[in-house]
Amino acid sequence: MGISTPSFMKKYFTDEEITKLQKKNALHTGQFNELILIRLTKDYKDYPRGTVFYKGGFIPGYPRIMRVLHLKNGINRYFKDRFYVEEKVDGYNVRITIVNGNPLAFTRGGFICPFTTNRIPDLIDLNFFYKYPGYIINGEVVGPGSPYNTEVIPYIKEDVVFFSFDLFDKSGKNLSAEERYRILEQFKIPHVRKWGPFSISDVDTVREVVLELDRDGREGIVAKPIPDGRPIKYVTLSSCLRDLQATANLITELPAGFYIQRILRAIFFCHEFGISLDDHYLLESAKALYLSPERVLKEVADGGNVRESFQIKIRSKNTTYELMEHLNRSGVSTKLLSIEKTDDYYSSKFHRIYTKGTREIRHRLMGHGFFD
């Protein structure tokens, strides 16, 4: 950014801090129409990665949530009093707000997502922002038709759905769970399922909630202390298997730790709940980790690529091209296959192509050696 740093940034950082962040390549400039946006790419002081600054305000980055692998001991360790439990749903994180009259959806990294921004009127009641200007609704976009996730969500069949789980006021403060429930209910903003409030002595009831979610093929929970404090997250056994099944075709793209973490989560879950990893779970895990990569290897050997297929529904044709540009700026290679008009929407199909994984497989097939 250099000397072009907008003057409004001095409201948040000193000149020395701005210089320090520039040297770390932590401030990125973007633009939406005439609006200048400064995106923070690293955590700094009270501002999480993904915080976005603009003339007139800022959009707080969504803070990371601590994970526990032992539910009961995690609750007893980190909570002292009452807490709510909310369902953790498996999609992609967005923050929705209005900036200078424009409804915008920001990804966790602080980018404007063209797809989600285009679909905001389908996801929430925009009248919310007339009563609560400057507020920011945090949530997850889940379901088929996502431009980011290919994992099948069994309880959503046709289109993406938005579930809110946090609410920032215009000062950037994260409202308490009870105040959030009350405000969002006024406008029927969809919300993740919730249970509680609970006390520490109710931990066995919380464990029953988790077992129910596991039986239903749901991802897990986020426990949030009352009135505020540090939340914790915990996932189900079934979600670990679905993660393996959904990503094994990208085994040359993702770090080994991704798969190790899923295996550890499954083992810890079974240990705490006294569950044996049965033949079905073990077989499905092995099939995911071997058969999907085997299929990908054959495709690359035949001249293809490591890729994923997506089909999205949008309100304007141009949004498809904006989404392709957004993904390409994020380092993702794409191939647009088709755009078709369907009633009041456009249906677009595209491939997400993984060049690194493709190249690695081709090198191995050609006999190139490597050190491990």
C-alpha positions in Angstrom: 0.0 0.0 0.0 2.9 2.4 0.7 2.0 6.1 0.7 -1.4 5.4 -0.7 -2.7 4.3 2.7 -6.1 6.0 3.2 -6.2 8.6 6.0 -9.1 6.8 7.7 -6.7 4.0 8.7 -5.1 6.4 11.2 -8.3 6.2 13.2 -7.3 2.6 14.0 -3.5 2.5 13.8 -0.6 4.8 14.4 1.8 5.6 11.5 4.3 3.2 13.1 1.8 0.4 13.3 0.7 1.0 9.7 4.3 0.8 8.5 4.8 -2.4 10.5 1.7 -4.0 9.0 2.8 -2.9 5.5 6.2 -4.6 6.0 4.4 -7.8 7.0 2.1 -7.5 3.9 -0.8 -7.5 6.3 -2.8 -4.7 4.8 -4.4 -5.3 1.4 -6.4 -2.7 -0.6 -9.5 -3.5 -2.5 -12.4 -1.6 -4.1 -16.1 -2.1 -4.5 -17.5 0.5 -6.9 -16.1 3.7 -5.4 -15.6 2.2 -1.9 -12.0 1.7 -0.8 -11.6 -1.4 1.5 -8.5 -2.3 3.5 -8.4 -5.9 4.5 -6.3 -7.2 7.4 -4.6 -10.5 6.5 -3.1 -11.3 9.9 -4.3 -11.0 13.5 -3.2 -7.7 15.0 -4.0 -6.6 18.6 -7.8 -6.7 18.9 -8.4 -7.0 15.2 -8.7 -10.6 13.9 -7.6 -11.6 10.4 -10.3 -10.7 7.9 -11.2 -7.4 9.5 -12.1 -4.9 6.9 -11.7 -1.1 7.3 -13.4 1.6 5.2 -14.2 5.3 5.4 -16.9 5.4 8.0 -16.3 2.2 9.9 -14.9 -1.3 10.0 -16.2 -4.9 9.9 -14.6 -7.0 12.6 -13.0 -10.2 11.5 -14.6 -13.3 12.8 -12.5 -14.6 15.7 -11.2 -18.2 15.8 -13.0 -20.6 18.2 -11.0 -22.9 20.4 -11.6 -26.6 19.7 -11.7 -29.3 22.4 -11.4 -33.0 21.9 -12.9 -34.1 25.2 -16.3 -32.4 25.6 -17.0 -32.9 29.3 -13.5 -31.9 30.5 -13.4 -29.0 28.1 -16.7 -27.6 29.5 -15.5 -28.1 33.0 -12.2 -26.4 32.3 -13.3 -23.3 30.4 -16.8 -22.6 31.7 -17.6 -21.5 35.3 -21.3 -20.8 35.0 -24.2 -20.9 32.5 -23.8 -21.4 28.8 -25.8 -22.1 25.6 -25.1 -24.8 23.1 -25.6 -24.0 19.4 -25.4 -26.4 16.5 -22.2 -26.1 14.4 -23.2 -26.4 10.8 -20.9 -27.3 7.9 -20.7 -24.6 5.2 -18.7 -21.4 4.8 -18.5 -18.4 7.1 -19.8 -15.0 6.0 -20.5 -11.6 7.6 -23.5 -9.8 6.1 -23.9 -6.0 6.5 -24.7 -2.8 4.6 -21.9 -0.5 3.7 -22.7 2.8 2.1 -26.1 1.5 1.1 -24.7 -1.7 -0.5 -25.7 -5.1 1.1 -22.4 -7.0 1.1 -21.2 -10.5 2.3 -17.6 -10.8 3.4 -15.8 -14.1 3.6 -13.7 -15.1 6.6 -10.6 -13.7 4.9 -12.3 -10.3 4.4 -13.1 -10.6 0.7 -16.5 -9.6 -0.7 -18.1 -12.8 -2.0 -19.9 -12.1 -5.2 -22.1 -15.2 -5.0 -23.3 -14.6 -1.4 -23.7 -10.9 -2.0 -25.9 -11.6 -5.0 -28.0 -14.1 -3.0 -28.4 -11.9 0.2 -32.1 -11.1 -0.6 -32.8 -14.9 -0.7 -31.0 -15.5 2.6 -32.2 -12.8 5.0 -34.8 -10.0 5.4 -32.9 -6.8 4.5 -35.3 -4.7 6.5 -33.3 -5.8 9.5 -30.6 -3.2 8.7 -33.1 -0.3 8.6 -33.8 -0.9 12.3 -30.3 -1.9 13.1 -28.0 0.1 10.8 -24.3 -0.8 11.0 -25.0 -4.2 12.6 -23.2 -7.3 11.1 -24.9 -10.7 10.9 -22.4 -13.5 11.2 -23.4 -16.9 9.9 -22.8 -20.0 7.8 -24.0 -20.6 4.2 -24.8 -24.3 3.9 -26.2 -26.7 1.3 -26.0 -27.7 -2.3 -25.2 -24.9 -4.7 -22.3 -23.6 -2.7 -19.4 -22.3 -4.7 -16.9 -23.4 -2.1 -18.0 -26.7 -0.6 -18.8 -30.0 -2.2 -19.6 -32.0 0.9 -23.2 -33.4 0.9 -25.4 -31.9 3.7 -28.1 -34.5 4.2 -30.7 -32.2 5.7 -30.6 -29.6 3.0 -31.7 -30.8 -0.4 -32.1 -28.0 -3.0 -30.3 -24.7 -2.4 -28.0 -22.8 -0.1 -29.4 -21.7 3.3 -28.1 -19.1 5.7 -27.9 -19.8 9.5 -26.8 -17.0 11.7 -24.8 -17.6 14.9 -23.4 -14.2 16.0 -24.3 -10.6 15.8 -22.0 -7.6 16.0 -23.4 -4.1 16.8 -22.2 -1.0 15.0 -19.3 -0.6 17.4 -18.1 -4.1 16.5 -19.2 -5.6 19.8 -20.4 -9.2 19.7 -23.8 -9.3 21.4 -24.7 -11.8 24.0 -26.5 -14.9 22.9 -29.8 -13.9 24.6 -29.8 -10.4 23.1 -28.9 -11.9 19.7 -31.8 -14.4 19.8 -34.2 -11.6 20.7 -33.1 -9.2 17.9 -32.8 -11.8 15.1 -36.2 -13.3 15.9 -37.9 -10.0 15.2 -37.0 -10.3 11.5 -37.1 -14.1 11.4 -33.4 -14.3 10.5 -32.6 -18.0 10.3 -30.5 -19.2 13.2 -28.6 -22.3 14.1 -30.4 -24.6 16.5 -29.8 -23.8 20.2 -30.2 -25.6 23.5 -30.0 -24.3 27.0 -29.2 -22.4 29.0 -27.2 -25.0 30.8 -25.1 -25.0 33.9 -21.9 -27.0 34.5 -23.9 -29.7 36.2 -25.9 -30.3 32.9 -22.9 -31.6 31.0 -24.4 -35.0 30.6 -27.4 -33.5 28.9 -25.1 -31.7 26.5 -23.5 -35.0 25.8 -26.9 -36.4 24.9 -27.4 -33.5 22.5 -24.1 -34.3 20.8 -25.1 -38.0 20.5 -28.4 -37.0 18.9 -26.6 -34.7 16.4 -24.2 -37.6 15.6 -27.1 -40.0 14.9 -28.6 -37.3 12.6 -25.4 -36.8 10.7 -24.8 -33.3 11.9 -21.4 -31.6 12.4 -21.3 -30.7 16.1 -21.7 -27.9 18.6 -20.4 -24.6 19.7 -20.8 -23.9 23.4 -21.0 -20.2 24.4 -20.8 -18.9 28.0 -23.3 -16.5 29.4 -23.3 -13.5 29.3 -20.0 -13.6 27.4 -16.7 -15.3 27.3 -14.6 -17.6 25.2 -16.7 -20.3 23.3 -15.5 -23.8 22.5 -16.4 -26.1 19.6 -16.7 -29.9 19.4 -17.6 -32.1 16.4 -19.3 -35.4 16.1 -17.9 -38.8 14.9 -20.0 -38.8 11.8 -18.7 -35.4 10.7 -15.1 -36.8 10.8 -16.1 -39.5 8.3 -17.9 -37.0 6.0 -14.8 -34.8 6.0 -12.6 -37.7 4.9 -15.2 -38.7 2.2 -15.5 -35.1 0.9 -11.8 -34.3 0.7 -9.9 -37.5 -0.1 -9.9 -36.6 -3.7 -7.7 -33.6 -2.7 -5.2 -35.6 -0.7 -2.3 -34.2 -2.7 -3.6 -30.6 -2.0 -4.4 -30.7 1.7 -1.7 -31.0 4.4 -1.4 -34.4 6.1 -2.4 -32.7 9.4 -5.9 -32.2 8.0 -6.5 -36.0 7.9 -4.6 -36.7 11.1 -6.9 -34.2 12.9 -10.0 -36.0 11.7 -8.7 -39.3 12.8 -7.8 -38.0 16.2 -11.2 -36.3 16.6 -12.9 -39.7 15.9 -10.7 -41.6 18.3 -11.2 -39.0 21.1 -15.0 -39.1 20.5 -15.1 -42.9 20.7 -13.0 -42.8 23.9 -15.2 -40.3 25.7 -18.5 -41.8 24.6 -17.5 -45.5 25.0 -18.1 -46.2 21.3 -16.2 -48.9 19.3 -15.2 -48.0 15.8 -17.2 -50.6 14.0 -16.4 -52.3 10.7 -18.7 -50.0 8.8 -16.9 -46.9 9.9 -13.5 -48.4 9.4 -14.4 -49.6 5.9 -16.0 -46.3 4.8 -12.9 -44.4 6.1 -10.5 -46.8 4.2 -12.7 -46.5 1.0 -12.6 -42.7 1.2 -8.8 -42.6 1.8 -7.9 -45.1 -1.0 -10.7 -45.2 -3.6 -11.1 -41.5 -4.2 -7.4 -40.8 -4.6 -7.2 -43.9 -6.9 -9.9 -42.5 -9.1 -8.1 -39.1 -9.2 -4.8 -40.7 -10.1 -6.4 -42.5 -13.0 -8.0 -39.3 -14.3 -4.6 -37.4 -14.2 -2.9 -40.4 -15.9 -5.4 -40.1 -18.7 -4.6 -36.4 -19.1 -7.1 -34.9 -16.8 -6.8 -32.7 -13.7 -7.5 -32.9 -10.0 -10.7 -30.9 -9.9 -14.1 -30.4 -8.2 -17.4 -29.7 -9.9 -19.8 -27.0 -8.8 -23.3 -25.8 -9.9 -24.6 -22.5 -8.4 -27.8 -20.5 -8.7 -27.5 -16.7 -9.0 -29.7 -13.7 -9.7 -27.5 -12.1 -12.4 -25.4 -13.6 -15.2 -22.5 -11.2 -14.4 -22.1 -12.6 -10.9 -20.7 -15.8 -12.4 -17.8 -13.9 -14.0 -17.3 -11.9 -10.8 -17.1 -15.1 -8.8 -14.6 -16.6 -11.2 -12.4 -13.5 -10.8 -12.8 -13.7 -7.0 -11.7 -17.3 -6.9 -8.8 -16.6 -9.3 -7.6 -13.7 -7.1 -7.7 -16.1 -4.2 -5.3 -18.4 -6.0 -7.9 -20.9 -7.3 -7.9 -21.9 -11.0 -11.4 -22.3 -12.5 -13.0 -23.4 -15.7 -16.5 -22.0 -16.5 -18.6 -24.7 -18.2 -22.0 -23.2 -18.8 -24.5 -20.5 -17.8 -28.2 -21.1 -18.4 -31.2 -19.0 -17.6 -33.7 -20.8 -15.3 -36.8 -18.8 -14.4 -35.6 -15.7 -12.5 -32.1 -17.2 -11.9 -29.1 -18.2 -13.8 -27.6 -21.7 -13.3 -23.8 -21.8 -13.7 -21.5 -24.8 -13.8 -17.8 -24.6 -13.3 -14.8 -26.7 -12.3 -12.3 -25.8 -9.6 -8.9 -27.0 -10.8 -6.1 -27.9 -8.5 -2.9 -27.3 -10.4 -0.5 -28.1 -7.5 -2.0 -31.5 -6.8 -2.2 -32.3 -10.6 1.4 -31.4 -11.1 2.5 -33.5 -8.1 0.7 -36.6 -9.4 2.0 -36.2 -12.9 5.6 -35.9 -11.6 5.2 -39.1 -9.6 3.7 -40.9 -12.6 6.7 -39.8 -14.7 9.1 -41.3 -12.2 10.4 -38.2 -10.5 11.9 -38.9 -7.1 11.5 -36.9 -3.9 12.7 -36.8 -0.3 10.3 -37.5 2.5 
